[in-house]
Amino acid sequence: MVDLIGDGSLSATRLGEAIGRGELKVTDALEACFAKIEEKEKDLGCFITLNKEGAFLQAEKVQHMIDAGRAPSPLAGVPVAVKDNICTKGIRTTCGSKMLADYIPPYDAFVVEQLKNAGCILIGKTNMDEFAMGSATETSFFGSCKNPLDPEYTPGGSSGGSAAAVAAGEAFAAIGSDTGGSVRQPAACCGLYGLKPTYGSVSRRGLIAYASSMDQIGPITRDPEDCAALFSLLSMRDPEDATCHGQMRPSYKQLLSVMGRVKGMRIAILRDPSDGKAAKNALENLSKARQLLSDLGAETEEIKLPEPENAVSAYYTIALAQAASNLARYDGVAYGHRTKEPCSGLKEMIRKSRTEGFGEEVKRRIMLGNFVLSAEHYDAYYRKALQVREGLVKRYEQLFSRYDVILSLTMPALPPKLSESLRDPVSLYRDDSYTCIANLLGLCSMAVPFGSLTEKLPGSLLLTANRFAEEKLFAAAGALAGHTGE
Ligand code: GLN
């Protein structure tokens, strides 16, 4: 059993069971992760901050509870990595930015409280694109992260460190945030499951905001059972987040019981929007999955979306407008890095602090966000984007009256190669064409590994369902599970 935990294939729930039965100690799992970190981290760059001492202290406490027959949850003792835009009490939380390089939060985010209460062990804070802006984990102030499956490529982003850590065996599961695809895309690039829950089902308290109306925290895991276990743990109602919905969430057991049950399910197959760019293997994976689902009794039908590129434009217009206003708080006074240069007054101090503290991509986005919100351009851009969003709401209402789930690719092409993503930001924005719709409309959506793209890189398919219809995602994910590397 101890051998098994070192090879990076044991799932979090299986590990939790073995720990619960006393076959493994919490420290066995933790030592396995830190051995991998020791071996690989220098090369990969999955973490910004490690929590080794804290993790072993926590492990001791959790082991006592388990030994006393009071295991707090089935995931007790499982080492989990957390994206560095999620606040952790006493552990620095940088958002991948110089702006917050020294920030130590005085409180835990709601999801971190949930993980700790369940006895999960926090092993560290993972690398990410600065302020979660990007799809390749290359805009991080702390350096980029490599894809452990093929180090010529990035792990996708912005939660690339979280996905790479799980794929490399440095953690058993991880938490990321998804504003336009940042849980699902890195999960896809690293052969993992990534869930973007319905907007409002997981509390955002303690998640440092990028675009508040679309940010949502979600799990990145090795199998769908782990994804279900973490989702049911995280998606509790939090009275301290006004956007956290009161709707009942499915339990872990409920999710397990529906997995693979697709008989009679109506599944739309979306080949748009970017067939032109999609790798041949990716489209073959989509056809194979369609066949598999219909063999299992699902009804499948191909659909197209009119003007799909509008979704990406609307997403970026709205996301950047919200980002510009969320990031206005970093002025070197109330929040964030303060310049050490001499300044003639407050304005100059703020300007210099922001110029030094933010990276190039974040600055570009703040400028674009302020531009689309400015009086002269508001109608042409921001209002227009809201109209496009309205149109999409109607279109998807119609779709979900006919279909339970929409199946598409997760990304139109391979993950960006290392250092290439920085060359052409706009082409990177287009890679969000499949994922950003769920954020624009608050839907739930899950990336599922399926087939392969190259000899080393996995394929991934995206399931999207209506708000609070996560059970349907897990039903279909269960049916697609296990078809990797073919
Ligand atoms: N790639 C998208 C962006 O840069 C999504 C990022 C995210 O989901 N945090 O905005």
Boltz pocket constraint, residues with backbone or C-beta under 6 A from the ligand:
constraints:
  - pocket:
      binder: B
      contacts: [[A, 131], [A, 132], [A, 133], [A, 134], [A, 135], [A, 157], [A, 158], [A, 177], [A, 178], [A, 179], [A, 180], [A, 181], [A, 182], [A, 183], [A, 210], [A, 319], [A, 428], [A, 432]]
      max_distance: 6.0
